[in-house]
Amino acid sequence: MKLAIIADYLNAISQLLLHELHRPDNHTANIYLATEDPNALRDFVAAAPPGWTIYFDRTVQELNKFRPARGNRASWMAVSWRLPRC
């Protein structure tokens, strides 16, 4: 599947805020971003308007050191990474 660019997501959220939620402006919002791709998280946060507060799962960043240098490999991460035993 071809991935959508970050601008498409930002535009869709703006349209939801303006038209579907009948907000007079789309400059402030609380957004929860669900992704396993740290690059998508970084790009979305960097491109989002300054008034948007972006929430996300911290494990996306915390597991970065375990990710391969190339590619997302989220399915590999799900199978290969294990929590240490307590």
Residue pairs with C-beta under 8 A, 6 or more apart in sequence:
6 40
6 43
6 44
6 47
7 47
9 44
10 44
10 47
10 48
10 49
13 26
13 29
13 31
13 52
14 26
17 23
17 25
17 26
17 29
18 25
18 26
23 29
26 49
27 49
27 51
28 51
28 52
29 51
29 52
29 53
30 52
30 53
30 55
31 48
31 52
31 53
31 54
31 55
32 55
32 56
33 41
33 44
33 45
33 54
33 55
33 56
34 56
34 57
35 41
35 44
35 56
35 60
36 60
36 72
36 74
36 77
37 60
37 72
37 74
38 60
38 61
38 64
38 67
39 72
41 56
41 60
41 61
44 54
45 54
48 54
63 77
63 81
66 77
66 81
67 73
67 77
68 76
